[in-house]
Amino acid sequence: MDFALDRRVPIVFGGSPDAAANLDLLPWAGQQGGRRKARAAVMLKRCVCEGKMSLAEAQAAIVGNWSIVSVVAEASAVSTTG
């Protein structure tokens, strides 16, 4: 199984790049995997940049149950392209 070094709060959202408290290992694949969290972070960054949510809201979403953010983002992408 492959793992990814995860920053609980990504650097783009103000997370520390090297603080031990901000680092974790996630499996790369799967519902709770690093790949899926990275996609959720990209979606949240887009929402912040477009003014759809505040930085504080994005930070709370990514440290909370971010897998829900990923599912909502994927459903939204399907509905806008389908």
Secondary structure, 3 states (H helix, E strand, C coil): CCEEEEECCCHHHCCCCCCHHHEEEEECCCCCCHHHHHHHHHHHHHHHHCCCCCHHHHHHHHHCCHHHHHHHHHHHHHHHHC
